[in-house]
Amino acid sequence: MEELIARAAEAIVGSELTIALTGAGVSVESGIPDFRSAGGLWEKFDPAEYATIEAFRADPEKVWRMLREMDAVVRGAKPNPAHTGMGELERMGYLHCIITQNVDNLHQEGGARNVIEYHGNAATLSCLSCNEKYRADEKRGNETPRCRCGAILKPDVVFFGEAIPYDAMNRSFQLASAAKALMVVGTSAVVSPANTIPSIAKRNGAVIIEINMERTHLTDSITDIFLQGSAGQIIARLVEAVKERAGGKG
Ligand code: APR
């Protein structure tokens, strides 16, 4: 593994533009279960019944039961060394932007400033009837949050069947097309269109560094350097290896 970490650090230090694509695996060590591993969220809640915009419109009260459970877990979560390590790489100038599929705000709390929230963020709620916006923490409680117009509010996260925010999609495509190195961290890469980012980067000549607990369909197809294990531990070692190669700068 040390040799692979050394190769990944070389690629990052030698890259003029390094970006990252992250998924739920990067927050598992913060206590937030991912979706598709054993014991993941979709084992408990069928995404077809709880995570589509149709399901939300049909029975928002039911979907809010899952959302409240997720909120309770996310609210208590703190950034782990994967988040803080990526924040440090950004501060050192070796990570330009993090495109995250997560809605837990932990990259920002871990020090990263240039974060694209590809699936939105759970910190704000919107009214599908009158477009009024609220902060999630001002509507937290046991009842289903309602707008002053009476309609049930929806978190500003992207449900299956909804469009990716245009700005997020556009900026991500541009960065993936220009990147010289892409870190893919803690994602099964099964959900589109986020999972097109690694192939866009690869097609444009980026080195693909995959950090994941398990092999994914990317590992044997487009990944150049596969670092298998926990994101928190691997990224902490990667940051040290980058510092050594950068002459201890940073
Ligand atoms: N370190 C590294 N990788 C990990 C860790 C860890 N500590 N724990 C889990 N993983 C890996 C799992 O092996 C898996 O490959 O992270 C990946 C998580 O995959 P998913 O659960 O599918 O999560 P993600 O890829 O983010 O899902 C994408 O699907 O349901 C939608 O909107 C939801 O944004 C989500 C999208």
py3Dmol code that shows the C-alpha trace and the ligand (Angstrom):
import py3Dmol

protein = """\
ATOM      1  CA  MET A   1       0.000   0.000   0.000  1.00  0.00           C
ATOM      2  CA  GLU A   2       2.882   2.418   0.794  1.00  0.00           C
ATOM      3  CA  GLU A   3       4.118   2.181  -2.805  1.00  0.00           C
ATOM      4  CA  LEU A   4       0.610   2.929  -4.102  1.00  0.00           C
ATOM      5  CA  ILE A   5       0.264   5.904  -1.724  1.00  0.00           C
ATOM      6  CA  ALA A   6       3.640   7.173  -2.956  1.00  0.00           C
ATOM      7  CA  ARG A   7       2.440   6.904  -6.575  1.00  0.00           C
ATOM      8  CA  ALA A   8      -0.800   8.720  -5.736  1.00  0.00           C
ATOM      9  CA  ALA A   9       1.119  11.492  -3.957  1.00  0.00           C
ATOM     10  CA  GLU A  10       3.453  11.859  -6.963  1.00  0.00           C
ATOM     11  CA  ALA A  11       0.426  12.195  -9.269  1.00  0.00           C
ATOM     12  CA  ILE A  12      -1.214  14.813  -7.019  1.00  0.00           C
ATOM     13  CA  VAL A  13       1.960  16.906  -6.563  1.00  0.00           C
ATOM     14  CA  GLY A  14       2.624  16.739 -10.322  1.00  0.00           C
ATOM     15  CA  SER A  15      -0.929  17.679 -11.323  1.00  0.00           C
ATOM     16  CA  GLU A  16      -1.791  21.290 -12.206  1.00  0.00           C
ATOM     17  CA  LEU A  17      -5.489  20.605 -11.558  1.00  0.00           C
ATOM     18  CA  THR A  18      -6.663  17.934  -9.127  1.00  0.00           C
ATOM     19  CA  ILE A  19     -10.340  17.500  -8.227  1.00  0.00           C
ATOM     20  CA  ALA A  20     -12.242  14.918  -6.206  1.00  0.00           C
ATOM     21  CA  LEU A  21     -15.582  13.126  -6.507  1.00  0.00           C
ATOM     22  CA  THR A  22     -16.840  11.855  -3.149  1.00  0.00           C
ATOM     23  CA  GLY A  23     -19.723   9.701  -1.972  1.00  0.00           C
ATOM     24  CA  ALA A  24     -21.253   8.416   1.249  1.00  0.00           C
ATOM     25  CA  GLY A  25     -18.210   6.249   2.047  1.00  0.00           C
ATOM     26  CA  VAL A  26     -16.243   9.369   2.981  1.00  0.00           C
ATOM     27  CA  SER A  27     -18.691  10.065   5.852  1.00  0.00           C
ATOM     28  CA  VAL A  28     -19.056   6.515   7.218  1.00  0.00           C
ATOM     29  CA  GLU A  29     -16.230   7.127   9.743  1.00  0.00           C
ATOM     30  CA  SER A  30     -18.250  10.121  10.954  1.00  0.00           C
ATOM     31  CA  GLY A  31     -21.029   7.696  11.907  1.00  0.00           C
ATOM     32  CA  ILE A  32     -23.265   8.217   8.860  1.00  0.00           C
ATOM     33  CA  PRO A  33     -24.121   4.870   7.220  1.00  0.00           C
ATOM     34  CA  ASP A  34     -23.705   4.759   3.462  1.00  0.00           C
ATOM     35  CA  PHE A  35     -26.498   3.612   1.141  1.00  0.00           C
ATOM     36  CA  ARG A  36     -25.480   0.322  -0.441  1.00  0.00           C
ATOM     37  CA  SER A  37     -23.073  -1.431   1.934  1.00  0.00           C
ATOM     38  CA  ALA A  38     -24.506  -4.080   4.271  1.00  0.00           C
ATOM     39  CA  GLY A  39     -26.598  -2.214   6.856  1.00  0.00           C
ATOM     40  CA  GLY A  40     -26.744   0.838   4.584  1.00  0.00           C
ATOM     41  CA  LEU A  41     -29.708   3.201   4.408  1.00  0.00           C
ATOM     42  CA  TRP A  42     -31.298   1.546   1.384  1.00  0.00           C
ATOM     43  CA  GLU A  43     -31.454  -1.762   3.257  1.00  0.00           C
ATOM     44  CA  LYS A  44     -33.816  -0.082   5.723  1.00  0.00           C
ATOM     45  CA  PHE A  45     -35.678   2.263   3.375  1.00  0.00           C
ATOM     46  CA  ASP A  46     -36.464   1.168  -0.183  1.00  0.00           C
ATOM     47  CA  PRO A  47     -35.262   4.110  -2.332  1.00  0.00           C
ATOM     48  CA  ALA A  48     -38.159   3.535  -4.748  1.00  0.00           C
ATOM     49  CA  GLU A  49     -40.556   4.245  -1.869  1.00  0.00           C
ATOM     50  CA  TYR A  50     -38.580   6.948  -0.042  1.00  0.00           C
ATOM     51  CA  ALA A  51     -36.064   8.653  -2.339  1.00  0.00           C
ATOM     52  CA  THR A  52     -37.940   9.556  -5.540  1.00  0.00           C
ATOM     53  CA  ILE A  53     -39.676  12.898  -6.138  1.00  0.00           C
ATOM     54  CA  GLU A  54     -42.853  10.958  -7.018  1.00  0.00           C
ATOM     55  CA  ALA A  55     -42.759   9.177  -3.630  1.00  0.00           C
ATOM     56  CA  PHE A  56     -42.309  12.540  -1.904  1.00  0.00           C
ATOM     57  CA  ARG A  57     -45.251  14.154  -3.724  1.00  0.00           C
ATOM     58  CA  ALA A  58     -47.446  11.062  -3.128  1.00  0.00           C
ATOM     59  CA  ASP A  59     -46.736  10.737   0.617  1.00  0.00           C
ATOM     60  CA  PRO A  60     -44.443  13.449   2.047  1.00  0.00           C
ATOM     61  CA  GLU A  61     -45.248  12.448   5.649  1.00  0.00           C
ATOM     62  CA  LYS A  62     -43.875   8.926   4.952  1.00  0.00           C
ATOM     63  CA  VAL A  63     -40.700  10.266   3.325  1.00  0.00           C
ATOM     64  CA  TRP A  64     -40.187  12.676   6.228  1.00  0.00           C
ATOM     65  CA  ARG A  65     -39.990   9.660   8.580  1.00  0.00           C
ATOM     66  CA  MET A  66     -36.804   8.621   6.742  1.00  0.00           C
ATOM     67  CA  LEU A  67     -35.562  12.218   6.440  1.00  0.00           C
ATOM     68  CA  ARG A  68     -35.929  12.799  10.202  1.00  0.00           C
ATOM     69  CA  GLU A  69     -33.967   9.609  10.902  1.00  0.00           C
ATOM     70  CA  MET A  70     -31.191  10.717   8.498  1.00  0.00           C
ATOM     71  CA  ASP A  71     -31.221  14.228   9.998  1.00  0.00           C
ATOM     72  CA  ALA A  72     -30.725  12.860  13.530  1.00  0.00           C
ATOM     73  CA  VAL A  73     -27.636  10.940  12.373  1.00  0.00           C
ATOM     74  CA  VAL A  74     -26.174  13.762  10.260  1.00  0.00           C
ATOM     75  CA  ARG A  75     -26.784  16.408  12.941  1.00  0.00           C
ATOM     76  CA  GLY A  76     -24.492  14.658  15.426  1.00  0.00           C
ATOM     77  CA  ALA A  77     -21.775  13.874  12.860  1.00  0.00           C
ATOM     78  CA  LYS A  78     -18.373  15.544  12.847  1.00  0.00           C
ATOM     79  CA  PRO A  79     -15.820  15.652  10.009  1.00  0.00           C
ATOM     80  CA  ASN A  80     -13.400  12.679  10.037  1.00  0.00           C
ATOM     81  CA  PRO A  81      -9.750  12.606   8.816  1.00  0.00           C
ATOM     82  CA  ALA A  82     -10.984  12.025   5.247  1.00  0.00           C
ATOM     83  CA  HIS A  83     -12.784  15.392   5.283  1.00  0.00           C
ATOM     84  CA  THR A  84     -10.061  17.272   7.171  1.00  0.00           C
ATOM     85  CA  GLY A  85      -7.305  15.681   5.062  1.00  0.00           C
ATOM     86  CA  MET A  86      -8.988  16.786   1.831  1.00  0.00           C
ATOM     87  CA  GLY A  87      -9.468  20.241   3.362  1.00  0.00           C
ATOM     88  CA  GLU A  88      -5.721  20.311   4.062  1.00  0.00           C
ATOM     89  CA  LEU A  89      -4.880  19.252   0.487  1.00  0.00           C
ATOM     90  CA  GLU A  90      -7.057  22.147  -0.701  1.00  0.00           C
ATOM     91  CA  ARG A  91      -5.314  24.569   1.686  1.00  0.00           C
ATOM     92  CA  MET A  92      -1.905  23.369   0.447  1.00  0.00           C
ATOM     93  CA  GLY A  93      -3.024  24.032  -3.135  1.00  0.00           C
ATOM     94  CA  TYR A  94      -3.100  20.366  -4.193  1.00  0.00           C
ATOM     95  CA  LEU A  95      -6.885  19.906  -4.414  1.00  0.00           C
ATOM     96  CA  HIS A  96      -8.808  22.463  -6.448  1.00  0.00           C
ATOM     97  CA  CYS A  97     -12.404  21.360  -5.908  1.00  0.00           C
ATOM     98  CA  ILE A  98     -14.466  18.599  -4.273  1.00  0.00           C
ATOM     99  CA  ILE A  99     -17.572  17.456  -6.140  1.00  0.00           C
ATOM    100  CA  THR A 100     -19.611  15.659  -3.504  1.00  0.00           C
ATOM    101  CA  GLN A 101     -22.752  13.527  -3.787  1.00  0.00           C
ATOM    102  CA  ASN A 102     -23.219  13.904  -0.017  1.00  0.00           C
ATOM    103  CA  VAL A 103     -25.610  16.375   1.575  1.00  0.00           C
ATOM    104  CA  ASP A 104     -24.063  16.358   5.080  1.00  0.00           C
ATOM    105  CA  ASN A 105     -21.920  19.532   4.791  1.00  0.00           C
ATOM    106  CA  LEU A 106     -18.962  17.655   6.342  1.00  0.00           C
ATOM    107  CA  HIS A 107     -16.449  18.639   3.632  1.00  0.00           C
ATOM    108  CA  GLN A 108     -17.122  22.298   4.434  1.00  0.00           C
ATOM    109  CA  GLU A 109     -16.938  21.619   8.180  1.00  0.00           C
ATOM    110  CA  GLY A 110     -13.669  19.757   7.470  1.00  0.00           C
ATOM    111  CA  GLY A 111     -12.134  22.930   6.037  1.00  0.00           C
ATOM    112  CA  ALA A 112     -12.818  22.599   2.302  1.00  0.00           C
ATOM    113  CA  ARG A 113     -14.070  25.842   0.733  1.00  0.00           C
ATOM    114  CA  ASN A 114     -14.447  24.880  -2.924  1.00  0.00           C
ATOM    115  CA  VAL A 115     -17.197  22.243  -2.741  1.00  0.00           C
ATOM    116  CA  ILE A 116     -19.783  21.489  -5.430  1.00  0.00           C
ATOM    117  CA  GLU A 117     -22.897  19.898  -3.896  1.00  0.00           C
ATOM    118  CA  TYR A 118     -23.989  17.709  -6.793  1.00  0.00           C
ATOM    119  CA  HIS A 119     -27.028  16.381  -4.921  1.00  0.00           C
ATOM    120  CA  GLY A 120     -27.863  19.596  -3.077  1.00  0.00           C
ATOM    121  CA  ASN A 121     -27.715  20.125   0.671  1.00  0.00           C
ATOM    122  CA  ALA A 122     -30.088  19.196   3.508  1.00  0.00           C
ATOM    123  CA  ALA A 123     -29.453  22.483   5.366  1.00  0.00           C
ATOM    124  CA  THR A 124     -32.335  24.306   3.622  1.00  0.00           C
ATOM    125  CA  LEU A 125     -35.967  23.406   2.832  1.00  0.00           C
ATOM    126  CA  SER A 126     -38.169  24.657  -0.011  1.00  0.00           C
ATOM    127  CA  CYS A 127     -41.915  24.896  -0.544  1.00  0.00           C
ATOM    128  CA  LEU A 128     -42.979  23.156  -3.768  1.00  0.00           C
ATOM    129  CA  SER A 129     -46.106  25.347  -3.864  1.00  0.00           C
ATOM    130  CA  CYS A 130     -44.885  28.887  -3.280  1.00  0.00           C
ATOM    131  CA  ASN A 131     -41.038  28.477  -3.457  1.00  0.00           C
ATOM    132  CA  GLU A 132     -40.533  29.973   0.010  1.00  0.00           C
ATOM    133  CA  LYS A 133     -37.209  28.843   1.553  1.00  0.00           C
ATOM    134  CA  TYR A 134     -36.403  27.987   5.184  1.00  0.00           C
ATOM    135  CA  ARG A 135     -33.344  26.859   7.146  1.00  0.00           C
ATOM    136  CA  ALA A 136     -33.740  23.197   8.181  1.00  0.00           C
ATOM    137  CA  ASP A 137     -32.738  23.938  11.767  1.00  0.00           C
ATOM    138  CA  GLU A 138     -35.541  26.501  12.179  1.00  0.00           C
ATOM    139  CA  LYS A 139     -38.094  23.821  11.226  1.00  0.00           C
ATOM    140  CA  ARG A 140     -36.612  20.880  13.152  1.00  0.00           C
ATOM    141  CA  GLY A 141     -39.097  18.930  15.315  1.00  0.00           C
ATOM    142  CA  ASN A 142     -41.292  15.838  15.320  1.00  0.00           C
ATOM    143  CA  GLU A 143     -43.965  17.179  13.016  1.00  0.00           C
ATOM    144  CA  THR A 144     -43.534  17.304   9.287  1.00  0.00           C
ATOM    145  CA  PRO A 145     -42.270  20.836   8.462  1.00  0.00           C
ATOM    146  CA  ARG A 146     -44.797  23.068   6.725  1.00  0.00           C
ATOM    147  CA  CYS A 147     -44.551  26.354   4.854  1.00  0.00           C
ATOM    148  CA  ARG A 148     -46.519  29.371   6.080  1.00  0.00           C
ATOM    149  CA  CYS A 149     -48.736  28.677   3.024  1.00  0.00           C
ATOM    150  CA  GLY A 150     -49.539  25.272   4.562  1.00  0.00           C
ATOM    151  CA  ALA A 151     -47.705  23.019   2.082  1.00  0.00           C
ATOM    152  CA  ILE A 152     -45.231  20.394   3.358  1.00  0.00           C
ATOM    153  CA  LEU A 153     -41.619  21.494   2.819  1.00  0.00           C
ATOM    154  CA  LYS A 154     -38.978  19.491   0.915  1.00  0.00           C
ATOM    155  CA  PRO A 155     -35.238  19.451   1.735  1.00  0.00           C
ATOM    156  CA  ASP A 156     -33.065  21.009  -1.001  1.00  0.00           C
ATOM    157  CA  VAL A 157     -31.531  17.622  -1.801  1.00  0.00           C
ATOM    158  CA  VAL A 158     -31.883  16.006  -5.220  1.00  0.00           C
ATOM    159  CA  PHE A 159     -34.355  13.120  -5.151  1.00  0.00           C
ATOM    160  CA  PHE A 160     -34.281  10.439  -7.825  1.00  0.00           C
ATOM    161  CA  GLY A 161     -36.239  11.832 -10.770  1.00  0.00           C
ATOM    162  CA  GLU A 162     -35.098  15.417 -10.095  1.00  0.00           C
ATOM    163  CA  ALA A 163     -32.545  17.376 -12.114  1.00  0.00           C
ATOM    164  CA  ILE A 164     -29.031  18.038 -10.828  1.00  0.00           C
ATOM    165  CA  PRO A 165     -28.681  21.796 -10.089  1.00  0.00           C
ATOM    166  CA  TYR A 166     -27.579  23.309 -13.408  1.00  0.00           C
ATOM    167  CA  ASP A 167     -24.588  25.192 -11.978  1.00  0.00           C
ATOM    168  CA  ALA A 168     -23.311  22.066 -10.181  1.00  0.00           C
ATOM    169  CA  MET A 169     -23.660  19.941 -13.313  1.00  0.00           C
ATOM    170  CA  ASN A 170     -22.005  22.535 -15.544  1.00  0.00           C
ATOM    171  CA  ARG A 171     -19.034  23.347 -13.257  1.00  0.00           C
ATOM    172  CA  SER A 172     -18.439  19.638 -12.587  1.00  0.00           C
ATOM    173  CA  PHE A 173     -18.364  18.824 -16.292  1.00  0.00           C
ATOM    174  CA  GLN A 174     -15.912  21.652 -16.983  1.00  0.00           C
ATOM    175  CA  LEU A 175     -13.614  20.636 -14.121  1.00  0.00           C
ATOM    176  CA  ALA A 176     -13.726  16.933 -15.037  1.00  0.00           C
ATOM    177  CA  SER A 177     -12.785  17.856 -18.617  1.00  0.00           C
ATOM    178  CA  ALA A 178      -9.755  19.896 -17.473  1.00  0.00           C
ATOM    179  CA  ALA A 179      -8.543  17.835 -14.488  1.00  0.00           C
ATOM    180  CA  LYS A 180      -5.098  16.203 -14.593  1.00  0.00           C
ATOM    181  CA  ALA A 181      -5.877  14.042 -11.548  1.00  0.00           C
ATOM    182  CA  LEU A 182      -9.194  12.902 -10.077  1.00  0.00           C
ATOM    183  CA  MET A 183      -9.585  11.398  -6.600  1.00  0.00           C
ATOM    184  CA  VAL A 184     -12.700   9.178  -6.426  1.00  0.00           C
ATOM    185  CA  VAL A 185     -13.417   8.629  -2.733  1.00  0.00           C
ATOM    186  CA  GLY A 186     -16.090   6.487  -1.053  1.00  0.00           C
ATOM    187  CA  THR A 187     -18.544   6.060  -3.906  1.00  0.00           C
ATOM    188  CA  SER A 188     -19.963   2.947  -5.572  1.00  0.00           C
ATOM    189  CA  ALA A 189     -20.298   5.125  -8.708  1.00  0.00           C
ATOM    190  CA  VAL A 190     -23.625   3.521  -9.625  1.00  0.00           C
ATOM    191  CA  VAL A 191     -25.774   6.681  -9.688  1.00  0.00           C
ATOM    192  CA  SER A 192     -25.925   8.796 -12.828  1.00  0.00           C
ATOM    193  CA  PRO A 193     -25.045  11.456 -13.827  1.00  0.00           C
ATOM    194  CA  ALA A 194     -22.471  11.790 -10.991  1.00  0.00           C
ATOM    195  CA  ASN A 195     -20.905   8.543 -12.153  1.00  0.00           C
ATOM    196  CA  THR A 196     -20.031  10.033 -15.555  1.00  0.00           C
ATOM    197  CA  ILE A 197     -17.452  12.342 -13.922  1.00  0.00           C
ATOM    198  CA  PRO A 198     -14.670   9.714 -13.650  1.00  0.00           C
ATOM    199  CA  SER A 199     -14.997   8.693 -17.313  1.00  0.00           C
ATOM    200  CA  ILE A 200     -15.052  12.337 -18.486  1.00  0.00           C
ATOM    201  CA  ALA A 201     -11.849  12.974 -16.528  1.00  0.00           C
ATOM    202  CA  LYS A 202     -10.246   9.756 -17.764  1.00  0.00           C
ATOM    203  CA  ARG A 203     -11.132  10.567 -21.388  1.00  0.00           C
ATOM    204  CA  ASN A 204      -9.398  13.926 -20.982  1.00  0.00           C
ATOM    205  CA  GLY A 205      -6.189  12.398 -19.669  1.00  0.00           C
ATOM    206  CA  ALA A 206      -6.610  12.591 -15.882  1.00  0.00           C
ATOM    207  CA  VAL A 207      -4.951  10.083 -13.551  1.00  0.00           C
ATOM    208  CA  ILE A 208      -7.761   8.338 -11.640  1.00  0.00           C
ATOM    209  CA  ILE A 209      -6.964   7.675  -7.962  1.00  0.00           C
ATOM    210  CA  GLU A 210      -9.728   5.571  -6.339  1.00  0.00           C
ATOM    211  CA  ILE A 211      -9.979   5.316  -2.534  1.00  0.00           C
ATOM    212  CA  ASN A 212     -12.641   2.826  -1.463  1.00  0.00           C
ATOM    213  CA  MET A 213     -13.347   0.056   1.026  1.00  0.00           C
ATOM    214  CA  GLU A 214     -14.291  -2.304  -1.809  1.00  0.00           C
ATOM    215  CA  ARG A 215     -13.544  -2.645  -5.506  1.00  0.00           C
ATOM    216  CA  THR A 216     -16.143  -0.967  -7.737  1.00  0.00           C
ATOM    217  CA  HIS A 217     -16.905  -1.189 -11.456  1.00  0.00           C
ATOM    218  CA  LEU A 218     -14.389   1.654 -11.904  1.00  0.00           C
ATOM    219  CA  THR A 219     -11.529  -0.257 -10.285  1.00  0.00           C
ATOM    220  CA  ASP A 220     -10.775  -2.626 -13.171  1.00  0.00           C
ATOM    221  CA  SER A 221     -11.890  -0.267 -15.936  1.00  0.00           C
ATOM    222  CA  ILE A 222     -10.643   3.298 -15.476  1.00  0.00           C
ATOM    223  CA  THR A 223      -8.879   3.465 -12.096  1.00  0.00           C
ATOM    224  CA  ASP A 224      -5.108   3.971 -12.381  1.00  0.00           C
ATOM    225  CA  ILE A 225      -4.245   3.802  -8.657  1.00  0.00           C
ATOM    226  CA  PHE A 226      -6.582   1.868  -6.324  1.00  0.00           C
ATOM    227  CA  LEU A 227      -6.080   2.498  -2.590  1.00  0.00           C
ATOM    228  CA  GLN A 228      -8.287  -0.047  -0.816  1.00  0.00           C
ATOM    229  CA  GLY A 229      -9.340   0.641   2.755  1.00  0.00           C
ATOM    230  CA  SER A 230     -10.906   3.294   4.933  1.00  0.00           C
ATOM    231  CA  ALA A 231     -10.924   6.792   3.477  1.00  0.00           C
ATOM    232  CA  GLY A 232      -9.977   8.412   6.794  1.00  0.00           C
ATOM    233  CA  GLN A 233      -6.827   6.340   7.264  1.00  0.00           C
ATOM    234  CA  ILE A 234      -5.729   6.395   3.615  1.00  0.00           C
ATOM    235  CA  ILE A 235      -6.230  10.133   3.111  1.00  0.00           C
ATOM    236  CA  ALA A 236      -4.317  10.935   6.293  1.00  0.00           C
ATOM    237  CA  ARG A 237      -1.357   8.898   4.950  1.00  0.00           C
ATOM    238  CA  LEU A 238      -1.743  10.437   1.500  1.00  0.00           C
ATOM    239  CA  VAL A 239      -1.554  13.974   2.938  1.00  0.00           C
ATOM    240  CA  GLU A 240       1.709  13.070   4.712  1.00  0.00           C
ATOM    241  CA  ALA A 241       3.146  11.595   1.494  1.00  0.00           C
ATOM    242  CA  VAL A 242       2.173  14.758  -0.435  1.00  0.00           C
ATOM    243  CA  LYS A 243       3.862  16.926   2.210  1.00  0.00           C
ATOM    244  CA  GLU A 244       7.071  14.875   1.905  1.00  0.00           C
ATOM    245  CA  ARG A 245       7.104  15.304  -1.872  1.00  0.00           C
ATOM    246  CA  ALA A 246       6.194  18.963  -1.690  1.00  0.00           C
ATOM    247  CA  GLY A 247       9.317  19.499   0.409  1.00  0.00           C
ATOM    248  CA  GLY A 248       7.332  19.762   3.605  1.00  0.00           C
ATOM    249  CA  LYS A 249       5.547  22.891   2.213  1.00  0.00           C
ATOM    250  CA  GLY A 250       1.947  23.450   3.292  1.00  0.00           C
TER     251      GLY A 250
END
"""
ligand_1 = """\
36
APR
N -13.883 4.333 3.427
C -13.899 4.224 2.070
N -14.956 3.731 1.374
C -16.029 3.327 2.091
C -16.085 3.406 3.512
C -14.948 3.935 4.183
N -14.904 4.053 5.518
N -17.297 2.928 3.921
C -17.968 2.576 2.806
N -17.215 2.805 1.706
C -17.563 2.606 0.293
C -18.487 1.441 0.048
O -17.732 0.253 -0.149
C -19.187 1.878 -1.250
O -18.449 1.471 -2.403
O -18.257 3.757 -0.131
C -19.172 3.403 -1.177
C -20.528 3.988 -0.845
O -21.397 3.699 -1.922
P -22.946 4.064 -1.792
O -23.468 3.605 -0.489
O -23.597 3.599 -3.046
O -22.972 5.663 -1.730
P -22.796 6.677 -2.944
O -21.878 6.120 -3.972
O -22.447 7.996 -2.357
O -24.299 6.763 -3.544
C -24.502 7.716 -4.554
O -26.859 7.274 -4.415
O -28.709 6.894 -3.182
C -28.034 7.840 -3.872
O -28.188 10.148 -3.558
C -27.626 8.998 -3.009
O -25.671 10.385 -3.220
C -26.124 9.034 -3.131
C -25.868 8.284 -4.422
"""
view = py3Dmol.view(width=600, height=400)
view.addModel(protein, "pdb")
view.setStyle({"model": 0}, {"cartoon": {"style": "trace"}})
view.addModel(ligand_1, "xyz")
view.setStyle({"model": 1}, {"stick": {}})
view.zoomTo()
view.show()
